């Protein structure tokens, strides 16, 4: 009984937070890069002009508040407002998640040549998720090309 509980805990730990060395390196690289880029100077995502109650961060979480920033690649494509079916390579989001006033996590998603990667860090920069974690994909697959905060420009017309 006890042993199976331990096994279950170990299994859930591994399946939730398993990262390869490459994932951790990629997470470290992106964390350094978003800070060098000073992501708080990025434009805020439409609909998230200020800290906003999250639509849904994690099933277990209630009352998470988010700041969502997007880089100039996304800014330009929204400005152009042409119908698209994919976000451009180079698109980058950074999201800060708060429980009430408490800063909990930093998250990011970036569109690379071979698709989106998803990262999550503790507030001290230690990676919690990186790469293509199933937990992130499960929810983000429901968005327009993996983006949940907003739809494609003119999405009704492009569908
Ligand atoms: C339970 C569903 C769910 C899960 C799981 C989830 N997300 Fe999200 N995510 C959302 C929703 C909904 C939004 C829209 C903004 C908001 O309400 O936070 C979002 C927004 C984001 C954004 C801003 C860009 C965008 O797509 O709108 C980033 C970055 C992000 N999530 C990263 C992650 C990462 C990294 C993970 C995995 C560690 C993850 N998310 C897991 C639902 C989820």
Boltz pocket constraint, residues with backbone or C-beta under 6 A from the ligand:
constraints:
  - pocket:
      binder: B
      contacts: [[A, 53], [A, 54], [A, 55], [A, 56], [A, 57], [A, 58], [A, 59], [A, 66], [A, 68], [A, 93], [A, 94], [A, 95], [A, 107], [A, 108], [A, 109], [A, 118], [A, 119], [A, 120], [A, 129], [A, 133], [A, 135], [A, 136], [A, 137], [A, 138], [A, 139], [A, 140], [A, 143], [A, 146], [A, 147], [A, 148], [A, 149], [A, 150]]
      max_distance: 6.0
